Amino acid sequence: MGSRVESPTVSAQTHLKQLLSGETLLSFPDVAEALDVPVTKVHDYIGAQKLVHWVKNGKKVIPESLLGDDGLSKFVSGAITVLYDGGFNAEEILTFLFTPDESLPGRPVDALHGQKAREVIRRAQAMAF
């Protein structure tokens, strides 16, 4: 019998599911409440490539870690925009942001909320172009 080979899409989905397994995932209305904006503004952020969502069990969710303490983080949205402009799709962006990187140290998404934010943006630019 032949072995089953997963397609790259299924494999990427599985990897992303593992990366996001411990994350708090918010619905669009929850994100709107956290940001104190109408839910249509969350859709605008997604459309403008300032925020990225993932589809889990048929529902669109946004990892809470993408949000800052005082709203939408300019560094997180900047990194997302740079990666989209470089041809990355939503799953690839989330994979980059949530994959631990020993050289930071930690995950890029966490570094974007701290002192290493500019380094993550620089790396995103280098990867995208």
Backbone as a ProteinNet text record, in pm:
[ID]
protein_1_A
[PRIMARY]
MGSRVESPTVSAQTHLKQLLSGETLLSFPDVAEALDVPVTKVHDYIGAQKLVHWVKNGKKVIPESLLGDDGLSKFVSGAITVLYDGGFNAEEILTFLFTPDESLPGRPVDALHGQKAREVIRRAQAMAF
[TERTIARY]
83.1	0	88	44.6	118.1	89.3	185.5	162.8	92.9	15.5	-58.3	35.5	38.8	122.3	31	60.3	-20.5	19.6	-79.4	-49.8	15.1	91.9	154.2	51.8	-67.1	-170	-216.5	-241.8	-285.7	-173.7	-51	62.4	80.6	68.5	81.4	-30.5	-152.2	-266.2	-241.4	-190.3	-163	-57	48.5	155.7	102	23.6	-33.3	-128	-205.2	-296.3	-216.4	-101.4	-16	40.7	85.6	141.9	39.9	-84.4	-189.2	-268.7	-230.3	-309.2	-324.4	-226.1	-235.8	-278.3	-309.6	-344.9	-492.4	-522.3	-660.9	-700.6	-802.3	-848.5	-981.2	-985.6	-1102.6	-1184.6	-1314.5	-1402.8	-1389.2	-1438	-1432.2	-1505.1	-1625.7	-1690.6	-1607.6	-1538.5	-1453.3	-1335.7	-1278	-1167.8	-1217.9	-1336.1	-1394.7	-1412.5	-1460	-1478.3	-1343.9	-1243.5	-1110.3	-1047.8	-1071.9	-1015.4	-1105.7	-1227.3	-1326.9	-1359.2	-1384.7	-1422.8	-1542.3	-1615.1	-1722.9	-1663	-1740	-1691.3	-1655.8	-1720.3	-1685.9	-1541.8	-1491.5	-1352.5	-1255.6	-1291.2	-1208	-1199.6	-1312.4	-1313.2	-1226.1	-1231	-1146	-998.2	-961.3	-821.7	-776.2	-863.3	-831.1	-815.1	-909	-904.3	-784.6	-741.9	-626.8	-495	-502.5	-386.5	-307.5	-381.2	-322.7	-339.1	-425.1	-454.8	-478.7	-454.1	-468.3	-554.8	-636.6	-722	-691.5	-743.8	-730.3	-869.1	-894.1	-1023.2	-1005.4	-1073.6	-1067.5	-1208.1	-1226.6	-1358.1	-1464.6	-1427.4	-1521.1	-1548.9	-1480.7	-1502.7	-1374.4	-1390.1	-1276.6	-1239.2	-1111.2	-1062.1	-930.2	-901.6	-778.3	-709.1	-581.3	-510.1	-500.3	-534.3	-532.1	-392.5	-289.4	-151.2	-118.8	-203.3	-180.5	-222.5	-299.8	-348.7	-254.7	-242.7	-160.4	-241.8	-172.9	-240.9	-333.1	-296.4	-375.5	-429.8	-466	-524.8	-444.6	-459.1	-388.7	-243.6	-151.4	-9.4	40.8	107.9	160.6	269.9	342.6	447.8	389.9	287.2	222.1	158.5	83	18.2	122.1	232.4	339.4	402.5	430	488.5	392.4	264.2	163.6	157.9	155.8	150.9	273.4	391.1	515.1	511	466.3	461.6	357.7	240	140.1	196.5	260.2	318.2	424.6	490.7	593	538	406.2	345.1	307.1	322.8	284.4	132.6	77.5	-65.8	-87.2	-210.7	-243.5	-181.4	-187.9	-132.2	18.6	85.6	230.6	268.7	189.8	216.7	201	92.3	70.4	178.9	220.2	326.7	455.3	490.9	610.8	599.1	486.6	470.5	469.5	421.9	405.2	509.2	605	710.2	825.3	859.9	970.8	1100.3	1177.1	1304.1	1407.7	1503.2	1603.6	1685.3	1698.9	1782.3	1713	1583.9	1516.4	1538.2	1527.9	1467.6	1315.9	1249	1103.9	1034.5	907.8	827.7	827.9	828.8	821.9	702	586.1	467.6	491	561.9	592	695.4	794	897.6	839.1	732.4	668.7	605.3	584.5	527.4	636.4	762	870.6	984.4	1101	1219.6	1273.4	1233.5	1285.3	1192	1094.2	993.9	1058.3	1149.8	1213.5	1294.3	1353.5	1428.1	1333.6	1216.2	1118.3	1071.6	1047	1006	1116.9	1241	1354.1	1360.8	1342.5	1344	1227.1	1111.9	996	1023.7	1086.8	1120.7	1219.1	1318.6	1418.4	1355.6	1261.5	1195.5	1103.8	1039.4	937.6	995.2	1118.4	1172.8	1305.8
-116.9	0	123.8	225.8	351.6	435.5	516.3	605.3	731.9	788.2	909.4	1028.8	1110.8	1230.3	1350.2	1432.4	1552.1	1658.1	1730.2	1841.3	1951.8	2040.1	2150.3	2235.1	2252.3	2332.8	2268.2	2136.3	2064.6	2067.3	2045	2046.4	2184.5	2290.8	2427.4	2457.3	2412.8	2433.8	2363.5	2241.4	2164.9	2235.6	2283.3	2354	2481.9	2557.2	2680.7	2650.8	2545.3	2505.7	2477.9	2412.5	2384.7	2513.7	2605.3	2731.8	2815.5	2810	2893.1	2819.7	2696.3	2615.3	2678	2748.1	2807.8	2953.5	3005.1	3145.8	3171	3288.9	3332.4	3385.4	3324.1	3362.4	3436.1	3556.2	3641.7	3648.6	3654.5	3678.7	3825.2	3861.3	4000.3	4092.5	4054.7	4141.4	4158	4052	4061.3	4155.9	4150.1	4240	4383.7	4404.9	4538.7	4593.1	4508.5	4551.6	4584.6	4499.3	4522.1	4651.5	4682.4	4803.1	4924.8	4901.8	5007.3	5075.8	4991.2	5038.5	4956.9	5005.1	4923.3	4800	4692.5	4570.5	4594.1	4690.8	4722.2	4772	4835.5	4883.9	4766.2	4658.6	4537.5	4481.4	4478.7	4434.2	4526.1	4656.8	4752.2	4723.4	4693.4	4660.1	4536.3	4437.3	4315.3	4350.8	4426.6	4464.9	4550.6	4634.4	4722.4	4651.8	4525.7	4443	4499	4550.8	4598.9	4495.8	4398.5	4292.2	4166	4051.9	3925.4	3831	3752.5	3657.1	3515.9	3421.1	3279.4	3218.8	3118.9	3050.7	2920.7	2914.8	2796.1	2742	2617.8	2553.1	2635.6	2694.8	2770.8	2912	2953.6	3088.1	3170.3	3297.5	3388	3435.4	3416.9	3457.6	3533.3	3614.1	3692.5	3663.2	3622.5	3598.7	3727.9	3718.1	3834.7	3896.9	3815.7	3864.3	3967.9	3977.9	4078.1	4217.8	4223.2	4351.2	4406.2	4536.9	4601.3	4635.8	4681	4720.5	4839.8	4924.1	5045.1	5051.8	4937	4934.2	4852.5	4889.2	4819.8	4867.3	4776.5	4810.3	4849.9	4966.3	5010.5	4916.1	4852.5	4760.7	4629.6	4577.9	4455.7	4481.4	4588.4	4617.2	4646.8	4710.5	4737.3	4609.3	4515.6	4387.2	4310.4	4310.4	4241.5	4302.4	4434	4501.7	4469.3	4473.9	4443.4	4301.2	4207.3	4067.5	4047.4	4108.5	4100.2	4159.6	4276.1	4341.1	4254.2	4170.6	4080.9	3951.2	3936.4	3818.6	3707.9	3730.5	3629.9	3627.1	3507.8	3499	3499	3500.5	3512.1	3399.8	3277.5	3164.8	3178	3220.8	3238	3349.9	3456.5	3567.8	3522.4	3453.2	3404.6	3305.3	3220.4	3124.2	3198.2	3299.7	3379	3444.9	3507.8	3583.6	3496.5	3372.6	3288.6	3177.4	3170	3069.2	3123.7	3054.2	3101.1	3113.6	3217.3	3245.3	3271.1	3179.2	3188.8	3317.1	3373.4	3493	3619.8	3613.4	3735.3	3760.7	3677.1	3544.2	3553.5	3446.2	3439.9	3446	3478.4	3484.2	3627.1	3641.9	3776.3	3857	3793.9	3867.5	3930.3	3862.6	3917.6	4029.7	4010.7	4111.9	4240.8	4229.1	4347.7	4436.8	4383.7	4461.2	4513.1	4493	4532.8	4601.5	4588	4658.2	4605.8	4487.2	4427	4447.4	4535.1	4554.6	4592.9	4685.8	4730.2	4618	4531.8	4416.8	4320.4	4297.4	4208.5	4269.4	4400.1	4467.6	4454.3	4472.4	4459.9	4318.5	4218.3	4079.1	4051.1	4106.7	4089	4150.5	4267.4	4331.7	4246.4	4191.5	4108.3	3981	3922.1	3799.7	3828.2	3944.1	3975.2	4018.4	4066.7	4117.8	4058.1
0	0	0	-74.3	-79.1	44	76.8	190.5	144.8	232.5	200.3	213.5	111.4	113.2	128.5	229.5	250.6	148.9	101	11.2	91.5	25.7	98.8	173.8	117	181.2	310	306.8	427.3	530.7	488.2	578.8	641.8	562.2	613.3	712.3	681.5	772.3	905.5	899.5	1020.8	1104.2	1038.4	1108.6	1173.7	1100.1	1152.8	1269.1	1255.8	1364.1	1491.7	1477.7	1593.5	1651.7	1564.7	1611	1688.2	1643.4	1704.3	1812.6	1844.2	1936.7	2075.2	2123.4	2255.7	2254.5	2138.7	2124.5	2152.5	2203.5	2215	2078.5	2019.3	1885.8	1899.6	1845.4	1859.8	1732.2	1747.6	1633.5	1594.2	1475.8	1433.4	1532	1580.3	1679.4	1807.6	1849.9	1969	1945.3	1824.9	1789.9	1788.7	1730.8	1726.9	1868.5	1957.7	2096.6	2161.8	2138.8	2197.2	2146.2	2018.9	1958.7	1975	2026	2043.1	1910.2	1810.1	1676.5	1629	1528.3	1470.7	1401.1	1394	1330.5	1183.4	1119.7	980.3	968.9	1073.5	1074	1076	1144.5	1146	1003.8	934.4	795	709.5	738.1	665.9	689.8	815	846.5	768.5	759.9	684.3	536.4	481.1	340.6	305.4	399.1	377.9	410.4	446	479.6	597.7	695.1	820	931	906.3	1000.6	919	978.3	906.6	990.9	921.9	992.8	945.5	1021.2	990.6	997.5	915	918.1	996.4	1110.7	1195.3	1209.6	1170.8	1178	1106.7	994.8	914.1	962.3	1068.7	1123.4	1112.1	1077.2	1067.9	1207.8	1241.7	1372.6	1357.2	1457	1459.3	1591.7	1586.8	1712.8	1794.9	1921	2008.7	2016.4	1998.2	2004.1	1897.2	1794.6	1690.4	1735.8	1843.1	1892.3	1998.5	2002.2	2103.7	2226.1	2329.3	2453.1	2432.5	2337.8	2314.6	2171.7	2118.5	1984.7	1886.1	1762.1	1654.7	1654.3	1671.8	1676.4	1538.2	1529.7	1400.4	1351.1	1443	1401.3	1348.9	1415.9	1367.9	1232.4	1219.8	1091.6	984.1	1020.7	924.1	871.7	962.7	921.3	831.1	866.2	784.8	644.9	636.2	505.9	422.4	483.1	411.2	355	435.8	391.1	280.7	295.6	187.9	58.7	69.2	-48.8	-114.7	-34.4	-86.5	-142.7	-143.6	-204.2	-107.3	21.6	119.4	133.2	162	189.3	340.9	383.1	525.2	608.4	560.4	634.9	648.7	542.1	547.8	644.1	645.5	736.8	881.5	910.1	1046	1087.4	994.8	1024.7	1059.9	981.7	1011.9	1149.9	1175.5	1299.4	1424.6	1413.8	1532	1545.2	1453	1462.1	1546.4	1654.6	1737.8	1657.6	1688.4	1621.7	1730.6	1743.8	1849.7	1841.8	1722.6	1707.4	1756.5	1787.9	1835.9	1985.6	2077.1	2082.3	2099.1	2065	2077.7	1943.5	1947.8	1826	1771.4	1639.2	1581.2	1630.7	1647.9	1692.9	1830.3	1916.9	2048.8	2038.4	1952.5	1933.1	1875.9	1797.3	1739.6	1846.3	1963.7	2073.8	2168.6	2129.8	2219.1	2145.8	2202.7	2154.6	2021	1981.8	1858	1738.9	1751.1	1645.9	1512.9	1514.6	1389.3	1324.8	1406.5	1353.5	1281.9	1337.8	1273.8	1141.1	1139.5	1015.4	911.2	953.3	860.5	802.5	886.1	839.5	744.6	777.1	689.2	552.5	550.7	423.8	344.4	412.4	345.4	289.9	364.4	316.9	199.4	202.2	103.1	-30.4	-29.6	-155.9	-191.4
[MASK]
+++++++++++++++++++++++++++++++++++++++++++++++++++++++++++++++++++++++++++++++++++++++++++++++++++++++++++++++++++++++++++++++++

